[in-house]
């Protein structure tokens, strides 16, 4: 009898937790929809098909596997730009999922070489042992200390990442950036997207765009 009571209590707590989580997500979706409308933006509970197509160009997408998903996305467009700000969930290892904020920007004025820029953490200092030294900028030791740059076109990326653009990345403390043609993505690791963050993230996307054009 005691075991039955314990099991029943456990199931009760599980159901309460599931209800609370569902209620939280419903309230969050309602807040996103309301705030997006106030800003003149569109809200989605998945990444729109056009944005998935753009995202699939990038190495970050190929690393995410089949279980990556976007529960919240807010989209704004101008005559030249399409900016999508979303919450991005993807596998972190075999057992865990990481939640990040992702910015996806498409602009016909861009013509970016394909490259990725990764903020250095302790483990990145060991990548030299695996042949992933990245592209160094000997004239800018501060930038080298902040970021690992990867690209198949060393000459093109050295031309693109001039002093002004390197300072843009450092100033924004970007965790991960990847550019390809008329699109780029920015990922902020372990950062949940809240409705109150949307305007600041759109402003940040435009700020970055205007400084790399």
N, C-alpha and C positions, 0 to 999 in steps of 0.2 A: 504493500500500500504506500509506504514511504517513497519508494522508487517511482511509483505512478504520479505522486504529487510533485516530485522533483521534475519529472519529464513535462508535466502539464504546466508548471510554472515557467520552465525553460521555453516551451512553445509560446506561452503567453508573452514573455519578454520579446521573443523573436517577432511575433506579430505586431507588437507595439512599435518595435524598431522599424519594421518595414512600413508601417503606416506613417510614422514620423518622417521617414526618409521620403516617402511619396509626397507627403504634404509639403515638405521643404522644397522639393523640385517643382511642384506645381506653383508654389508662391514665387519661386525664383523665375520661372518662365513668365508668370504674369508681370513681374517687375521688369523683366527684359523687354517684353512686348510694349509695356506702357512707356518706358524710357526711350525705346527706339522710336516709337511714334512721335514723342515729343521732340526728338532730334531730327525728324524727317528721314529716318533710316528704316530698313526692313529687318525683321527678326525671323530666324528660322530655328527649328529644333534639330536640324542636321545641316551639314555643309551643303549648299546648293550644288547642283550637278556641274555647273560651269566652274565653280571653285575646286571641286574634286578633280576635274580635268586639268586645271592649272597645277594643283598640288601634286598630281601624279608625275609631273616632270622632275620633281626634286628627289635627291637621295634620301632626305628625311622621310618621305612617304614610303620608299622602298624598305626602309628599316622598320617601319611601323607594323607591317604584317596585316593579316585579315582582321585583327581585333581592334584596330585603331578606330576611334569614333569621335564625333563632334556633337555634343548635346545642346550647345548654345552657339549661335552664330548671328552676328549683326553685320549688315552689308550697306554700304553707301557708295553712290556713283556720282561722278562729275562728267564733264564733256570728255575728259581724257583719262580718268582714273577709275578704278574699281578697288575699293578697300573693304576687306573682310576681317573682322575681329572675332575670334572664337575661342571657346574652351576646348582643348585638345587632349584626349585621353589615349594613351598608347602603352604598349608593353615596356616595362622597365627591365625586367628580367623574367625568368621562368615563372615566378610566383606573384609578382607585383605589377601594378599599373601606375604610371606617372601621369599626373594632371598638370598641364601647362597652358599658358596663354599664347595663342598663335596669331600673328598678323600676316595676312596674305594680300599683297599689293600688286595690281596689274596696271601698267601705264604704257600706252603706245609710244611714248617718247623715250622709253628705256631701251637700251641695247646692251645688256650686261653679259660679260663672259660668264661661263658656268663656273662657279666657285662656292666654297663654303668657308665660313669664318666661325671658329669655335672658341669660346672663352676658356682660357687655360684654368684648369684645376690641378690638384696635385697629381692625379693619375695621368694627365696629359704630358707631364714632364717625363714620363716613362715611355712615351710612344716612340721615341728615337730608337729604342731597342727593337721595335717592330717595323722599322723602315718608314715611319710616318713623321718625318721631320717637319713637313710643311714648307712653305715658301717664306724665307726670312727677309726682313727689311732692315739691313744693317745700319741704315741711316736713321732708324727710328727704334731704339732699344725699348722705349716705353711701350710702343705698340707690340713689339715682339713679346714682351713680358705679359701682355694682356691676352693675345690671341694667337691661335694656330690657324694658318690660312692654307687651304687645299684647293688646287686647280690643276687641270691638265695643260693649261696654257700659262706658263710662268710669265712670258712677255706681256700678254694681254692683261693679266691681273696686276702686274707691277705698274702698268700704265694707268689702269683704272684706279687703283688704291693710292691716290696721291696723298699728300700731307693733309689736305683739308678733309678728305673723306676718312682717312684713318682717325682723325680727331673726332669725327662724328660718331664713330663706333665706340670709342673710348668714353666719350661724354655720356652716351646713352646706356653704358654698361650692358650691352646686348650679350645674351648668353649664346645665341646661335643665329647666324644669318646665312642664307643661301640665295644666290642670284642666278637667273637663267633667262636670257633674252629680255622679254618685256615684263618679267615678273620677279618679285623677290618675296621671301618669307623671313619672319623674325620670330624666334621662339624664346619665351621667358620660362625657364624651367621651374617646376613646382610652384606655379602661380595660378590659383583659381581665378576665373573671370567673374566679377560681380557686376550687376547692372550699373552701379555707381562708377565703375572703372571705364565704361565704354567711351565716353567723350574724351577722356585723357588718352586712351589708346588710339583713337582716331587722330587726335592731334599729334601724337607721337609718330604715327605712320606717315602723316603728311610732312612732318618735320624731317624725317629721315629721307623720304622721297625727294623733297626739294633740295636736299644737300648732296644727293648722289646723281641728280640729273645733269 
